Amino acid sequence: MSRAVVIGAGLAGLVAANRLVDAGLDVTLLHKGLGGLQLGQGSIDVFGYAPERVLNPIKAVSQVATSHPYAAAGSAAVLDGLAYLKQELPTLLVGDPEANYQLPTAVGSIRPTCLAQPSMIAGHVRDGAHLVIVGIRQLKDFHPQLVAENLARTVLPDGGRLTARHVWVDLPARDGEVDSFGVGYARAFDTEAFRIAFATALSPQLKDDEVVGLPAVLGLADVKAWRDLAGKLGHQVFEIPLPPPSVPGMRLNEALTARARSAGVRIVPGVRTTTFSTVAGRVASVTTAAGRTYSGDAFVLATGGFESGALELDSHQVVRETLFGLPLTGVGDGPLVHGDYWGAEQPLFRVGVSVDAAMRPIDPWGAPAYPNLWAAGGILAGASGWKELSGDGIAVASAVAAAAAITKELS
């Protein structure tokens, strides 16, 4: 039996597990897959659009409606969570909660984010910058001409403009490979020999004042590979995230998982939690599809939303939370999905679990569904994280707030 059982190994689950073990609790982390970090950008979004582009994310957090998950967690939990990530992952995350970076994407748009990897921040767009976007012939998921031309025609958030052009490097990740993938290149960039070969091929094409934009494959195990490549080129470089699997996301996932494991979290991968039991109105245990039971004093539901199967929508437009059968907010009386896909937001996106100030799921009358069950991350109702670019911040803040409440409860 553990004092705390965390279900889910995305950003919310990993932060909650780390915070709980830091508080001296015995923690078990159950997860069925690899978690959502490896699908993301490898940065931490707090607030990108509200609905206009956000320059100061923590200010936007303080102005949300009472139904938003940030209202329950509070600005202090957001700040605490961001500071915690920066402290624990200093080589992977930097930034200021009062100022979003504005970073290029793989289609040449500009994406606001709060904390970014050091390998990305030289790409923060500014008036008068000269960028060269570098493609690799064997890497099919990155199109440098598209990126460069879209950036060059875009008015920057500060009203300025930049110039951008593109070049190509012809260098396979492995000898004879004509169609490589991002992770393969990341492993190649982990080696100095490959970085030397790449710098040798690229250097003659660069101009003196250019900042070099590259696909985000500059090392997987070696988080300083990008810095070594910049030194070899004699230019600032920055990474542009690719479609999943995300190499920067994999770096974050591995770092947070390794940190939890080294701190003493018992991690049980590849298990799907399907049922639970109660004693005197409290959750007593959860059981996996294989029949293994895990007991605890406190449980954290960090299983995500529809994308992970934590929420399901059937053919009758009925939504349910798949493990505890928790009451859901946002289902309403009308259709959850409408046919105007370029029009108003789909109501389905805001469906989820409502929580009290301690992050415990509540019933329609505002009482905790179970007094020793907490929720964090994508399962929470009231936000469209993909549209606001707020999902990471919600995950971190709710995990921090839940861990604090559990620690107080069990101390």
C-alpha positions, -999 to +999 in steps of 0.1 A: +000+000+000+012+035-009+002+067+009-005+082-026-014+066-059-011+088-091-029+075-122-014+089-154+021+098-165+016+130-185+028+163-173+002+165-145+009+130-133+046+134-133+046+167-115+021+155-089+042+123-082+074+143-079+058+169-056+043+142-034+075+122-030+093+154-023+069+159+006+080+126+021+051+104+009+053+069-004+041+073-040+030+048-067+026+061-103+004+039-126+002+045-163-009+026-194+012+045-220+040+070-224+021+101-216+013+132-236+046+151-232+060+133-262+032+146-284+038+183-275+062+210-283+086+204-255+078+238-240+053+248-213+024+268-224+006+288-197-016+311-218-011+318-254-045+333-265-073+348-245-086+351-272-060+375-286-023+367-285-011+369-249+022+387-240+020+383-202+007+348-194+004+351-156-016+382-160-040+363-183-043+336-157-055+361-130-083+372-153-100+339-161-137+331-155-146+313-123-154+282-143-118+279-157-094+254-141-070+282-133-096+298-110-096+267-088-058+262-088-049+299-085-021+320-098+001+311-069+001+274-079+009+284-115+039+304-103+050+276-079+048+250-106+068+270-131+095+278-106+096+241-096+101+230-132+128+255-138+145+245-106+144+207-113+151+209-150+175+239-153+191+226-185+157+220-202+134+249-193+139+286-190+115+316-192+095+342-174+058+338-163+053+375-172+066+373-208+058+347-234+084+337-259+072+341-295+087+311-314+086+299-350+066+267-358+072+241-384+047+259-407+062+293-403+037+307-379+046+323-345+036+304-314+035+320-279+049+299-250+060+306-214+089+282-207+110+269-235+141+248-239+173+267-242+178+253-276+147+272-288+150+307-274+174+322-300+143+318-323+123+344-303+112+366-331+123+403-331+122+432-356+152+432-380+163+396-373+179+376-401+170+339-400+182+311-422+160+280-419+179+247-426+163+216-440+177+182-441+171+163-474+165+130-457+141+144-431+106+145-447+087+162-418+104+196-421+100+220-450+124+250-447+111+270-476+075+270-462+088+281-428+111+308-442+086+323-466+058+324-440+080+340-414+092+366-439+056+377-447+044+378-411+040+409-391+056+402-357+038+405-324+058+437-317+048+451-352+082+445-367+094+423-395+123+398-400+140+384-430+143+347-436+157+324-463+162+286-465+190+263-473+194+225-474+219+200-460+223+166-476+234+143-447+217+111-437+214+102-401+228+068-409+249+058-440+227+049-469+194+060-453+173+081-477+142+086-455+151+093-419+129+103-390+133+129-362+144+105-334+170+089-357+185+123-363+184+132-326+204+101-318+229+110-346+233+146-332+241+130-298+275+121-313+302+147-319+312+131-351+278+138-367+278+173-354+312+179-370+300+165-403+268+186-402+286+218-393+311+211-421+282+208-446+262+238-434+289+264-426+297+275-462+260+284-467+257+308-438+260+345-438+276+365-410+246+379-392+222+350-395+205+330-367+201+294-378+168+276-374+168+238-375+143+211-370+141+200-333+164+170-335+195+184-320+202+156-296+181+133-274+203+121-246+228+150-249+208+181-240+238+203-248+243+190-283+227+222-297+252+244-279+281+224-292+267+227-328+263+264-324+299+267-313+310+247-343+289+269-367+299+302-350+262+312-351+232+312-327+209+283-335+174+274-325+152+244-328+117+243-344+095+215-330+082+189-355+050+168-355+050+139-330+069+121-318+085+153-304+122+151-295+120+180-271+089+164-256+108+132-252+136+151-234+111+165-209+093+132-204+126+113-197+139+140-173+107+141-152+104+103-152+140+098-142+137+125-115+106+107-101+123+073-102+155+086-085+134+103-058+117+070-049+084+070-069+073+034-077+065+036-114+043+009-128+041+012-167+019-005-191-011-010-168-047+002-176-066+010-144-102-001-149-121-004-116-120+009-080-133+000-046-145+022-017-147+019+020-169+043+040-173+066+010-136+068+003-116+053-025-097+023-010-080+009-041-079+008-079-075-024-100-059-028-133-071-048-163-047-076-154-063-078-119-036-062-099-049-040-070-032-009-056-044+006-023-037+040-010-047+068+013-049+094-015-055+091-053-047+115-080-066+112-113-043+126-140-055+105-170-061+133-195-093+138-215-108+124-247-075+119-264-063+093-238-096+076-233-102+091-198-134+106-212-156+088-237-185+100-260-209+074-272-233+074-302-261+089-280-240+120-271-235+107-236-201+115-221-186+095-192-154+095-171-142+060-176-126+051-143-145+065-113-177+075-132-173+111-119-200+138-126-191+159-156-195+196-162-203+211-196-225+184-210-255+207-212-287+200-231-277+206-267-253+188-290-217+185-279-204+185-315-218+208-342-212+207-379-197+242-384-161+231-379-148+266-388-173+283-366-179+285-329-159+263-305-172+227-301-189+225-267-173+191-262-139+207-257-149+222-223-164+190-209-147+175-179-145+172-141-152+202-119-131+205-088-131+224-055-103+247-043-084+216-031-086+200-066-111+173-055-138+163-081-172+176-070-208+165-075-235+188-089-241+202-054-205+211-048-195+183-024-164+161-030-173+130-049-148+111-028-129+130+000-095+113-009-096+117-047-080+146-065-078+155-102-053+173-123-046+181-159-067+174-190-095+158-171-106+192-157-135+210-172-138+246-184-108+252-207-099+245-243-062+240-238-054+235-274-071+268-284-058+289-254-024+272-253-031+267-216-030+230-212+005+227-198+000+254-173-033+239-161-015+205-158+013+219-137-008+242-115-035+216-108-008+190-100+009+214-076-024+223-059-035+187-056-001+176-041-002+205-016-037+195-005-028+158-002+003+166+018-017+187+042-043+160+045-019+132+052+007+150+074 
